[in-house]
Amino acid sequence: MAAASTSMAATAVFASRFPLSSTTKAAPARCSALPYLPPRLSATAFPSSLKFAEPKRSSLLQVKASSSEESGAVDTSELLTDLKEKWDALDNKSTVIVYGGGAIVAVWLSSIVVGAINSIPLLPKIMELVGLGYTGWFVYRYLLFKSSRKELAEEIEQLKKKIAGTE
């Protein structure tokens, strides 16, 4: 019964779009659930003498940004000389080049895989749900309680030491 009333309502909506006779020159009826917006006004439609008043701002909250000379700009020549020293100190330059090239290829391949996954209908939404679920689990497991935050900090420090080679 509900399907019949829905189809009748749809028929009534579609039927009102067509003019009843070819002799009447009335404007075609517009059926839409959304209201029609007024036509856009160009910038020249407003007189140039019309000024919009700026909203009053609270003078209690004023923030001014400033920077110190010490922490501002990075000295590029110092950065380049530092990088050159580190490059010269390396023993296996070919290994670093291979790892760097491999990292670039891995990023390129992963972007292709993500693009392919994104083109499959419904799969991006499922991946978003998986990401939200993992984020919720991570917050519950590591960030919600003080003892688990300490555990996470210890694990990060161990990982830093392992990467730096001091462990």
N, C-alpha and C positions, 0 to 999 in steps of 0.2 A: 504494500500500500504506500509506504514511504517512497519507494522507487518510482511509482506511478506519479505521485504528486511532484516529485523532483523533475521528472521528465516533462510534465505539463508546464511547470514553471519555466524550465529552460526553453520550451517551445514558445511560450508567451514572450519571453525576452527576445528570442531570435526573430519572432514574427513581427515585433514592433519596429525592428530596424528597417524593414522594407516599406516603401510607400504603398499606400492602399490602392491608389489609381495613378495612371500616368498623366491625367489631366490636372491634378492638383499640383501646384508649385510650392507646396509648403516645405520648409526645411526638414531634412530627414531627422527622424527622432533619434536621440542619442541615449543609449542605455548603458549605464556603467554603475558599478557600485561605488566608484570613487568620484568625488566632485571634480569638476573641471577647474583648472587653475586659470587665473587671468593671464592675458598675454604679457610677455616680458616687455619691460620698459627699457629702452636703451639709456645710456648715460646722458645723451643729449636731451632726453625728455625732461630732465630736471633743470631748472634755471640755475645758472652759475652763481647767482647771488644767494641761493639757498644754502645756508650753512647748518650743519648738524651740530647740536651741542654735545660736547664730550661728557660722558658720565663723570660725576664727581668722585674723586678717588680719596680714599682715606689717607690723611697725612700721617697717621700713626704708624703704618707699616711701610717703611721705605727701605729698600734694599739697594745697596750700592756695591758693585763688584769692583775689586781692585786686585792687582797682581803685584807680586814682588819681583824684582829683577833676578833674584837667585833662581826661583823655581819656574820662571816663564819659559823662554825659548830654549830649545835643545841646540847645542853647538854641533853643527853637522860635521865640521872638520874633526872635532874630538871623537865623534861617533865613528867616523870612517877610519881614523887611526886606530881606535880601539878594536874595531872589527878586523882590520888588517893584521894587528898583533895576534889576535886570537886565531886567524886563519893560518898565519905563519907558524904558530905553536902546534898546530895539528900534525899528527903523524900520518894518519890514513886519510888523506884528502879525497881519494877516490871513493872510499866508503861513505863519506859525508855526501858526496855528489850523488852516489847511487841512492842513498836513503832520501835525499831531498827530491830527486827525480821520482822515486817511488811514492813519496808523499803527494807530489803533484798529480801523478797518475791516479792514485787512490782517491783523491778529492774529485778529480774529473769523472772517474767511474761511478763514484757514489752519487754525484749529481745526476748522472744518466739514470741510475737505478731509481733515485727518488722521483725523477721526472716520469719514469715509466709507471711507478706505483701511483703517482698522482693522477695519471690519465685513466686509471681503472676506476669505474664508478663505485662508490660506497667504500672502497678500501681506504682512502684518505681519512674518512670519518672514523673508521675502525681504528686506524693508527693514532688518531687524535685521542680516542678513548683509552687506548693502551698507554699513551703518553700521560694522560691525566691520571690514570690508575697508578702508574709508576711514580709520578710526582707525589701523589697522596701517600703511597707506601713509603717513599723516601722521607717525607716530612714526618710521618708517624714513627719511622724507625730511627732516624738520626736527629731530627730537629725539635721534636716536641718536648722531650724530657732532658733535664740537665745532664744526667749521667750519659745518655746517648750522644749528646753534643760533645762531651769530653772524649768519648770513644771515637767519634768522627774526627776530631782534631788530632788525636793520636795516630789514627790511620793515615791522615793526610801528611803528618810529619814523617811517618815511616816511608810513605811513598816518595816524599821529597828526598829523603836520605838515599833511598834505593835508586832514584833517577840520578842524583848527584854523584853517586858512587861512594858515599862516605860510610855506608853500612857494611 
